[in-house]
């Protein structure tokens, strides 16, 4: 059974400012590459990187194509 929530001042979570555009979108910024992996498909090999994004926890990091990340953020060296 659910119980009624009783407010507690210690439960307030601090919120960072996010710049929101007039069309209610915002730009994500990558902070760090956490891991690298290679996905092997039938006829293709896809290099992937696990990216940590600003304003997100490490649990919310996403796997992105290494080529896409390098295009957006102009990678100097590619492994």
N, C-alpha and C positions, 0 to 999 in steps of 0.2 A: 504494500500500500504506500502511496506517496504521502509525504508529510509536507506541511506548509513551510515555506522558506521564511526564515526570520533574518532580516537584514543585519549585517554586521559591518562596521566601518573598515575592518581589516580585509574584507572581501573585495574591495575596490581595486581594480587592475589599472595601472597607469597606461595611458594610451599615448603613443608617439604621434607626432603630427605627420600626416601623409598629404602631399600636394595632390589635390583632386582637380582635374580639368573640368571645364564647364559641361562637357558631355558625360561627366561622372566616371571617367576612367583615370587611371594613374599608371605611371611607368615603373615597372619592376627593375631593380638593379641587382645584379649578381654581386655577392660579397666574396665568395670563396668556392673553389672546386674541391669537393670532399673526396671524390673517388672517381676512378676511370674503369671502364669495362668495354668489352667488345661483344656485340650481339651477332651471332653467326646465323644467318638465314640460309635458305637453300642455295641461292646463287649470289649472295651478297654478304659483305661484312660491314657492320655499322659500328663505328666507334662512338661510345657514349660517355658522358661525364655527369656526375651527380653534383648539382649546383645548389648552393645555399643562397637564398634570396634575402634581401634586406627586409626587415619587419616580419620575418618568419623564424620559427624554431628549426632545429636540425631535423626533427621528425617530419617537417614539411618540405624538406629538400626534394627536388625533382630530378629525374633522369632526362637529360636533353642530348640531342645530337651534338657531337663535338664540332662538326662543321658549322652548324648553325650558331653556336656560341662563339666560335672563332670569327665568323662573319660580323656578328653584332658587336663584339668587343675587341676586334682586331688583334688576335693572338699573334705573338711574334714567333714562338716556337711551337711546333705541332709534333706530338709523339704518337 
